Amino acid sequence: MAGGWARDDAVNEQIDISTQEAIARMRARNAGRGAVASAEFCAECDEPIPEARRAAIPGVQLCVHCQSGRDRAFKPAGGINRRASKDSQLR
């Protein structure tokens, strides 16, 4: 149950919007990967990419080790905090 001026389904609506935005960002990031054939050898270290990985991820270009390094270095874009904290509302 929402209080104040918010509708009863405002929280669920916000969760749905946030989820849809995250999915849209990931789809935009991965756009075009399916059109490229999977590489047999890693684009960074030239190690062979296992057949199971190539079958599971169409268009894969990196081995697990190199992809893990990129994933660790990836800094996600800051999201929008639509629910302001009580402190910021009092200022």
DRENVOVO-351418 format. One record per residue: residue number from 1; x, y, z of N, C-alpha, C, CB in turn. Coordinates in pm, 1 decimal, padded with zeros to 6 digits. Glycine has a CB too. Layout:
<sites>
SITE   n      n.x      n.y      n.z     ca.x     ca.y     ca.z      c.x      c.y      c.z     cb.x     cb.y     cb.z
SITE NUM        X        Y        Z        X        Y        Z        X        Y        Z        X        Y        Z
...
</sites>
This chain:
<sites>
SITE   n      n.x      n.y      n.z     ca.x     ca.y     ca.z      c.x      c.y      c.z     cb.x     cb.y     cb.z
SITE   1  00083.7 -00117.5  00000.0  00000.0  00000.0  00000.0  00088.1  00123.7  00000.0 -00095.2 -00000.2  00120.7
SITE   2  00067.9  00206.7 -00098.5  00144.7  00330.0 -00108.4  00079.5  00438.2 -00023.2  00156.2  00375.9 -00255.3
SITE   3  00159.1  00529.4  00018.8  00105.5  00637.6  00100.6  00123.2  00772.0  00031.4  00173.1  00639.4  00237.5
SITE   4  00062.8  00871.9  00084.3  00076.5  01005.5  00027.8  00008.2  01016.9 -00106.7  00222.0  01041.9  00014.4
SITE   5  00078.6  01079.1 -00202.6  00021.7  01104.3 -00334.1  00048.0  00990.9 -00432.0  00076.3  01232.5 -00389.6
SITE   6  00125.1  00892.2 -00393.1  00159.9  00782.8 -00484.1  00043.8  00686.4 -00501.3  00282.7  00707.7 -00433.0
SITE   7  00035.9  00631.7 -00623.2 -00065.9  00529.3 -00649.2 -00025.3  00400.5 -00580.3 -00084.9  00506.0 -00801.6
SITE   8 -00118.9  00310.3 -00563.3 -00091.6  00183.9 -00495.3  00010.3  00097.9 -00569.3 -00219.9  00106.5 -00478.0
SITE   9  00014.8  00106.4 -00701.7  00106.6  00022.5 -00777.9  00233.7  00096.6 -00820.3  00036.5 -00031.7 -00900.0
SITE  10  00263.6  00209.4 -00757.9  00377.7  00291.4 -00798.1  00510.4  00217.7 -00780.5  00379.7  00420.7 -00718.1
SITE  11  00526.3  00142.0 -00675.5  00652.6  00071.9 -00650.8  00674.0 -00035.3 -00756.6  00654.2  00009.0 -00509.4
SITE  12  00571.6 -00114.3 -00783.2  00585.1 -00219.3 -00885.3  00609.9 -00158.8 -01022.6  00459.2 -00307.7 -00888.9
SITE  13  00545.9 -00048.7 -01051.9  00565.9  00018.5 -01180.3  00710.3  00064.7 -01193.5  00469.7  00138.3 -01194.8
SITE  14  00765.9  00119.0 -01087.3  00904.2  00165.6 -01090.7  01001.6  00049.5 -01108.0  00937.2  00242.9 -00963.1
SITE  15  00975.9 -00061.5 -01043.9  01061.2 -00179.7 -01060.2  01056.5 -00225.9 -01204.7  01017.0 -00294.2 -00965.2
SITE  16  00937.7 -00229.5 -01264.4  00924.0 -00270.7 -01404.0  01000.3 -00177.9 -01497.7  00776.8 -00274.7 -01443.7
SITE  17  00991.1 -00048.3 -01474.6  01061.0  00048.6 -01559.5  01212.2  00032.3 -01546.2  01019.4  00192.8 -01522.9
SITE  18  01260.8  00017.5 -01424.2  01404.3  00000.1 -01403.0  01454.8 -00126.6 -01471.2  01436.1 -00004.7 -01253.3
SITE  19  01377.6 -00232.9 -01462.8  01415.0 -00359.2 -01526.9  01417.7 -00343.2 -01678.3  01317.4 -00471.5 -01486.9
SITE  20  01316.7 -00279.2 -01734.2  01311.3 -00257.9 -01879.1  01428.2 -00172.1 -01926.9  01178.5 -00191.9 -01918.3
SITE  21  01465.6 -00070.7 -01849.6  01578.7  00013.9 -01886.7  01710.1 -00064.5 -01884.1  01587.5  00134.5 -01792.8
SITE  22  01728.0 -00149.6 -01784.5  01849.7 -00230.5 -01775.5  01858.4 -00327.7 -01892.6  01853.9 -00307.3 -01642.2
SITE  23  01747.2 -00389.4 -01928.2  01744.9 -00482.0 -02041.7  01775.6 -00407.1 -02171.1  01607.7 -00553.2 -02051.7
SITE  24  01718.5 -00289.0 -02188.7  01743.9 -00209.1 -02309.3  01891.3 -00170.8 -02319.8  01656.7 -00082.4 -02309.1
SITE  25  01954.7 -00135.3 -02206.3  02097.9 -00101.6 -02208.7  02181.6 -00222.4 -02250.2  02143.9 -00050.6 -02070.6
SITE  26  02150.0 -00340.3 -02197.5  02225.9 -00460.5 -02231.5  02204.4 -00500.0 -02377.0  02186.4 -00576.0 -02139.6
SITE  27  02080.9 -00485.8 -02425.4  02055.2 -00518.3 -02566.6  02129.5 -00422.6 -02658.4  01904.3 -00513.7 -02596.9
SITE  28  02135.9 -00295.3 -02622.3  02208.3 -00197.7 -02703.4  02358.0 -00229.0 -02701.9  02182.3 -00054.1 -02651.9
SITE  29  02406.9 -00270.9 -02588.6  02548.6 -00304.9 -02574.7  02583.7 -00428.2 -02657.4  02583.6 -00328.7 -02427.3
SITE  30  02490.5 -00521.6 -02666.9  02515.5 -00646.9 -02737.6  02464.4 -00646.1 -02881.4  02451.9 -00760.6 -02662.9
SITE  31  02414.4 -00532.9 -02928.9  02356.6 -00525.6 -03063.4  02460.6 -00565.1 -03167.8  02303.1 -00383.3 -03092.2
SITE  32  02418.9 -00646.3 -03259.1  02505.6 -00685.8 -03368.4  02595.4 -00803.9 -03339.2  02588.3 -00572.6 -03407.3
SITE  33  02602.5 -00849.7 -03218.0  02689.9 -00962.9 -03188.3  02643.9 -01090.8 -03257.5  02696.6 -00985.3 -03038.7
SITE  34  02513.0 -01107.8 -03271.4  02461.5 -01229.8 -03333.2  02495.4 -01239.7 -03480.6  02312.7 -01237.3 -03315.6
SITE  35  02521.3 -01126.2 -03547.5  02550.6 -01126.2 -03689.6  02694.5 -01170.4 -03716.8  02526.0 -00987.7 -03748.0
SITE  36  02780.8 -01164.0 -03619.3  02920.8 -01200.1 -03635.1  02938.0 -01347.2 -03597.0  03012.6 -01108.5 -03548.3
SITE  37  03014.2 -01418.1 -03677.2  03040.0 -01559.0 -03647.3  03131.0 -01570.2 -03525.0  03103.8 -01630.6 -03769.4
SITE  38  03112.3 -01675.3 -03448.0  03197.7 -01699.3 -03331.4  03340.2 -01729.2 -03377.6  03142.2 -01816.6 -03245.2
SITE  39  03435.5 -01673.5 -03306.1  03576.0 -01697.1 -03338.6  03621.9 -01829.7 -03278.4  03664.3 -01580.8 -03287.3
SITE  40  03711.3 -01896.6 -03347.0  03767.9 -02020.7 -03293.2  03881.2 -01991.8 -03195.6  03818.5 -02110.2 -03406.8
SITE  41  03944.8 -01876.2 -03212.8  04054.8 -01836.8 -03125.7  04025.8 -01699.0 -03068.5  04189.8 -01837.6 -03202.3
SITE  42  04068.4 -01677.3 -02944.9  04044.1 -01551.9 -02874.1  04108.8 -01434.9 -02948.5  04098.1 -01560.0 -02729.8
SITE  43  04036.1 -01324.3 -02958.5  04085.3 -01205.7 -03028.1  04198.2 -01137.0 -02951.1  03971.2 -01107.5 -03050.9
SITE  44  04211.0 -01164.1 -02822.7  04315.0 -01098.0 -02742.8  04437.4 -01185.1 -02718.7  04258.2 -01055.7 -02610.6
SITE  45  04417.6 -01311.7 -02682.3  04532.1 -01395.4 -02643.2  04559.4 -01511.5 -02739.4  04508.9 -01450.7 -02504.8
SITE  46  04478.6 -01530.3 -02840.9  04492.9 -01636.1 -02941.6  04477.0 -01777.8 -02886.6  04626.5 -01624.4 -03006.8
SITE  47  04422.2 -01792.1 -02766.9  04393.0 -01925.0 -02713.7  04265.6 -01977.2 -02781.1  04376.9 -01921.3 -02557.4
SITE  48  04252.3 -02109.4 -02797.7  04129.7 -02163.3 -02859.0  04008.4 -02142.4 -02767.9  04146.8 -02313.6 -02890.0
SITE  49  03895.5 -02108.6 -02829.9  03769.4 -02091.7 -02757.1  03696.1 -02225.2 -02764.4  03681.6 -01973.3 -02817.1
SITE  50  03658.9 -02284.7 -02650.7  03591.6 -02415.2 -02653.2  03461.4 -02412.6 -02733.2  03563.0 -02461.2 -02511.3
SITE  51  03431.7 -02525.2 -02797.3  03310.6 -02537.2 -02878.9  03185.3 -02509.5 -02796.6  03302.1 -02676.6 -02941.5
SITE  52  03182.7 -02553.5 -02671.2  03064.6 -02531.3 -02586.8  03039.6 -02382.0 -02565.1  03081.7 -02602.0 -02451.2
SITE  53  03146.1 -02304.9 -02548.2  03131.0 -02159.5 -02530.6  03081.0 -02095.1 -02659.2  03265.0 -02095.3 -02487.9
SITE  54  03135.7 -02138.7 -02773.6  03091.8 -02083.2 -02901.4  02945.5 -02116.2 -02930.0  03179.8 -02135.4 -03014.3
SITE  55  02900.5 -02233.0 -02886.4  02760.1 -02271.2 -02907.6  02668.1 -02195.1 -02812.6  02741.9 -02423.2 -02888.4
SITE  56  02714.9 -02170.6 -02691.3  02631.1 -02104.2 -02590.9  02618.2 -01954.4 -02615.9  02687.8 -02127.6 -02452.4
SITE  57  02723.2 -01891.9 -02669.8  02722.7 -01747.0 -02689.8  02753.7 -01718.3 -02836.9  02826.5 -01676.2 -02595.4
SITE  58  02651.5 -01703.3 -02920.4  02676.3 -01674.4 -03062.1  02753.5 -01543.7 -03078.8  02543.5 -01667.4 -03139.5
SITE  59  02854.2 -01546.3 -03164.0  02932.9 -01426.6 -03189.7  03043.7 -01401.6 -03089.5  02844.1 -01309.5 -03192.7
SITE  60  03073.2 -01497.9 -03003.4  03176.3 -01479.3 -02901.2  03312.3 -01459.9 -02968.4  03180.3 -01600.7 -02803.7
SITE  61  03389.9 -01365.5 -02915.5  03520.9 -01334.1 -02971.7  03634.5 -01352.1 -02871.2  03521.4 -01192.6 -03023.3
SITE  62  03598.9 -01368.5 -02742.7  03700.0 -01377.8 -02637.6  03686.9 -01507.9 -02559.7  03689.2 -01258.9 -02542.7
SITE  63  03801.2 -01556.7 -02509.3  03798.2 -01674.5 -02422.1  03743.9 -01633.2 -02284.3  03941.3 -01738.6 -02409.1
SITE  64  03719.1 -01730.8 -02200.8  03662.3 -01703.2 -02068.8  03754.9 -01613.3 -01987.1  03635.9 -01834.4 -01993.3
SITE  65  03884.5 -01638.8 -01991.1  03980.1 -01561.2 -01911.8  03980.1 -01413.8 -01953.4  04121.3 -01620.0 -01926.5
SITE  66  03988.0 -01386.6 -02083.1  03990.4 -01247.2 -02131.1  03856.6 -01177.8 -02107.0  04025.1 -01242.6 -02280.9
SITE  67  03746.1 -01250.5 -02125.5  03614.7 -01191.3 -02101.8  03597.0 -01158.6 -01953.7  03503.0 -01286.3 -02149.4
SITE  68  03648.1 -01245.0 -01866.6  03640.0 -01218.5 -01722.5  03714.8 -01090.9 -01686.1  03696.5 -01336.9 -01642.7
SITE  69  03830.3 -01070.1 -01747.5  03906.5 -00947.7 -01722.9  03830.5 -00824.1 -01766.8  04040.0 -00953.6 -01794.3
SITE  70  03765.2 -00832.0 -01882.6  03684.4 -00718.4 -01928.9  03565.2 -00694.6 -01837.2  03636.0 -00741.9 -02072.5
SITE  71  03502.9 -00802.7 -01792.2  03387.2 -00787.4 -01703.7  03426.1 -00721.2 -01572.7  03322.8 -00922.8 -01676.2
SITE  72  03543.8 -00755.8 -01519.7  03589.9 -00694.0 -01394.8  03619.6 -00545.8 -01414.9  03715.2 -00766.0 -01342.1
SITE  73  03668.8 -00509.8 -01532.8  03704.7 -00370.6 -01560.7  03582.8 -00286.1 -01597.0  03806.6 -00364.7 -01673.4
SITE  74  03471.0 -00350.2 -01631.7  03350.5 -00278.0 -01674.2  03290.6 -00202.5 -01557.4  03246.6 -00374.6 -01733.8
SITE  75  03268.2 -00073.6 -01578.9  03204.1  00010.4 -01478.0  03064.5  00043.9 -01528.6  03287.7  00141.0 -01449.1
SITE  76  02960.4 -00008.8 -01465.4  02825.4  00018.9 -01514.3  02790.9  00166.6 -01501.3  02723.0 -00065.2 -01438.5
SITE  77  02710.5  00212.3 -01594.1  02666.4  00351.7 -01590.7  02580.3  00373.7 -01467.5  02588.2  00389.0 -01719.6
SITE  78  02595.1  00487.8 -01408.3  02516.7  00519.4 -01289.2  02369.3  00527.6 -01321.8  02563.7  00650.1 -01227.3
SITE  79  02289.4  00459.1 -01244.7  02145.7  00462.9 -01265.4  02085.4  00586.9 -01202.6  02080.2  00338.1 -01208.5
SITE  80  01962.6  00606.2 -01230.8  01891.7  00720.5 -01174.6  01819.6  00673.5 -01049.6  01791.7  00782.8 -01277.7
SITE  81  01845.8  00739.5 -00938.8  01778.0  00706.0 -00814.4  01645.7  00781.0 -00812.7  01865.7  00741.5 -00689.2
SITE  82  01539.4  00710.3 -00846.2  01409.9  00776.1 -00851.5  01346.2  00788.0 -00712.7  01317.2  00700.3 -00944.9
SITE  83  01399.2  00714.0 -00620.0  01350.4  00724.2 -00483.5  01451.9  00802.0 -00402.2  01324.7  00584.0 -00421.7
SITE  84  01425.8  00925.0 -00382.6  01518.7  01009.0 -00308.3  01518.1  00969.4 -00160.9  01482.4  01158.2 -00324.6
SITE  85  01633.8  00984.3 -00098.5  01640.2  00953.2  00044.2  01566.6  01060.3  00124.3  01787.3  00941.9  00091.2
SITE  86  01531.5  01025.4  00245.0  01461.1  01122.3  00330.1  01548.0  01243.8  00357.4  01419.0  01057.3  00462.6
SITE  87  01679.7  01222.5  00371.5  01769.7  01334.6  00396.4  01766.3  01434.4  00282.2  01911.8  01284.9  00417.8
SITE  88  01765.9  01385.3  00157.6  01767.9  01478.6  00044.2  01634.1  01551.4  00032.2  01799.6  01403.7 -00087.3
SITE  89  01527.7  01492.0  00079.2  01397.8  01557.3  00071.3  01386.3  01667.8  00175.5  01285.6  01455.3  00089.7
SITE  90  01462.2  01655.5  00283.8  01454.3  01755.6  00390.4  01541.8  01876.3  00360.2  01495.1  01694.3  00523.8
SITE  91  01634.1  01866.6  00268.1  01726.2  01976.8  00236.7  01662.3  02079.6  00149.0  01850.5  01925.1  00170.1
</sites>
